[in-house]
Amino acid sequence: MRGTFITLEGIDGAGKSTHLAWLADFFRQRDIKVRTTREPGGTPLGEALRAILLDPASKMHAETEAMLMFAARREHLERVIEPALARGEWVICDRFTDATFAYQGGGRGVDWQRLLELEQWTQRGQHPALTLLFDVAPGIGRQRARQARGADRFEQERDDFYVRVREAYLRRAREAPLRVRVIDASRDLASIQRQLANIAGELCR
């Protein structure tokens, strides 16, 4: 049987990494083989592009940035995601195309229709079965991110950038209500994990 593709989304500081580890363990306890990965990244080429994209010293046009994201994604799909799904593994990815619409579309202002065209060309019909969008106010997310690590190229952006990113994420959720489940990431960890357990349990039935 083909595996299931799950993505986790949200602005920096929303807690995706913590919830990804918890979710992977939830499925493994139910004898499901899980592959975790991330974007940009997931392959040697993707990780090299990630270093460029996150480096505060990198300067590039917004459309260049978007195309690098999709280039890394095509390689990721070809080398990691699609083979794992074909083997019956469940793939959980920290960010995918929704992030490109949020950061490059909402944050940078890249044309939404252009991103839709790149999405179709790059993914060739491959979409997540489930996307968990961890939604948190930009002020809260940015404070958490600053406490966790040094600021990368995106985390150095102004507050209004993250307001636009969040709005774009919520737009994607409205456009795909059957795929995207919005999680209030401002709540305590136990409450979030109870909700995740209910959602993940539905997939295991």
Residue pairs with C-beta under 8 A, 6 or more apart in sequence:
1 88
2 85
2 86
2 88
3 33
3 84
3 85
3 86
3 87
3 88
3 89
3 90
3 91
4 85
4 90
4 91
4 129
4 130
4 203
5 81
5 85
5 90
5 91
5 93
5 126
5 127
5 128
5 129
5 130
6 23
6 90
6 91
6 92
6 93
6 128
6 129
6 130
6 131
6 132
6 203
7 92
7 93
7 94
7 95
7 96
7 98
7 128
7 130
7 131
7 132
8 16
8 19
8 20
8 23
8 92
8 93
8 94
8 95
8 131
8 132
8 134
9 16
9 95
9 96
9 98
9 99
9 102
9 131
9 132
9 133
9 134
9 169
9 180
10 16
10 133
10 134
10 135
10 136
10 141
10 169
10 185
11 102
11 136
11 138
11 141
11 142
11 162
11 165
11 166
11 169
12 141
12 142
12 145
12 154
12 155
12 162
13 136
13 140
13 141
13 142
13 143
13 144
13 145
13 146
13 148
14 134
14 135
14 136
14 141
14 144
14 185
15 134
15 136
15 144
15 185
15 189
15 192
16 94
16 95
16 134
17 94
18 189
19 132
19 134
19 192
19 193
19 196
20 36
20 92
20 94
21 36
22 193
22 196
23 92
23 132
23 196
23 200
24 34
24 36
24 92
26 196
26 197
26 200
27 34
27 90
27 92
27 200
27 204
28 34
30 204
32 90
32 204
33 87
33 88
33 89
33 90
34 89
34 90
34 91
34 92
35 80
35 84
35 89
35 90
35 91
35 92
36 91
36 92
36 93
36 94
37 76
37 80
37 81
37 91
37 92
37 93
37 94
38 93
38 94
38 95
39 46
39 69
39 72
39 73
39 76
39 93
39 94
39 95
39 96
39 99
40 46
40 49
40 50
40 53
40 68
40 69
40 72
40 73
40 95
41 47
41 49
41 50
41 72
41 76
42 72
42 76
42 79
42 80
42 81
42 93
43 72
43 75
43 76
43 79
43 80
45 72
45 75
46 72
46 73
46 75
46 76
49 68
49 71
49 72
50 72
52 58
52 68
53 65
53 68
53 69
53 153
54 152
54 153
54 154
55 152
55 153
56 151
56 152
56 153
56 156
58 153
60 68
62 104
62 108
62 109
62 110
63 110
63 114
65 104
65 108
66 100
66 104
66 105
66 108
66 110
66 114
66 115
66 118
67 118
69 99
69 100
69 104
70 100
70 118
70 119
70 121
70 122
73 96
73 97
73 100
73 122
73 123
74 122
77 122
77 123
77 126
80 91
81 91
81 93
81 126
82 126
84 91
85 91
93 128
96 128
96 131
97 119
97 122
97 123
98 131
98 133
98 169
98 172
98 180
100 115
100 119
101 112
101 115
101 168
101 169
101 171
101 172
102 165
102 166
102 168
102 169
102 172
103 154
103 165
103 168
104 110
104 115
105 111
105 112
105 115
105 168
106 164
106 165
106 166
106 167
106 168
106 169
106 171
107 154
107 157
107 161
107 162
107 164
107 165
107 168
127 179
128 179
129 179
129 203
130 179
130 181
130 199
130 203
131 176
131 179
131 180
131 181
132 181
132 183
132 196
132 199
133 169
133 170
133 172
133 173
133 180
133 181
133 182
133 183
134 183
134 185
134 192
135 166
135 169
135 170
135 182
135 183
135 184
135 185
136 184
136 185
136 186
137 166
137 186
138 159
138 162
138 163
138 165
138 166
139 159
140 186
141 162
141 185
142 155
142 159
142 162
145 151
145 155
146 155
170 182
172 180
173 180
173 182
181 199
183 192
183 195
183 196
184 192
185 192
